[in-house]
Amino acid sequence: MNLPPKVTERAFTRLSEIGAAQQGQALRVAVEGGGCSGFQYEIKLDTPSEDDVQLTGSGETVVVDQISMPFLAGATIDFTEELIGARFVIENPNATSSCGCGTSFSI
């Protein structure tokens, strides 16, 4: 069985700062076809659905749909603040290569 993605405390803290749970929202992390490397991440606030895998911590939730789960097995969902901006990032051990922006990858 594939390991579910892991969510860092920084990511849950950021979700708490923006009040996601208070708005009935969760951070959705999905994998779609496209991007410059074959697949791309879609990261957005969304309403959880019944079929989602829910990862919870600090009163917040990150959801992944069933189709995206195999692509994100063992991945780490984090939040980073850099000079170029703050964003949620995915460290994915399944990706064999990725583009410079970090939102597109290949397996």
Secondary structure, 3 states (H helix, E strand, C coil): CCCCCEECHHHHHHHHHCCCHHHCCEEEEEEEECCCCCEEEEEEEECCCCCCEEEEECCEEEEECCCCHHHHCCCEEEEEEECCEEEEEEECCCCCEECCCCCEEEC
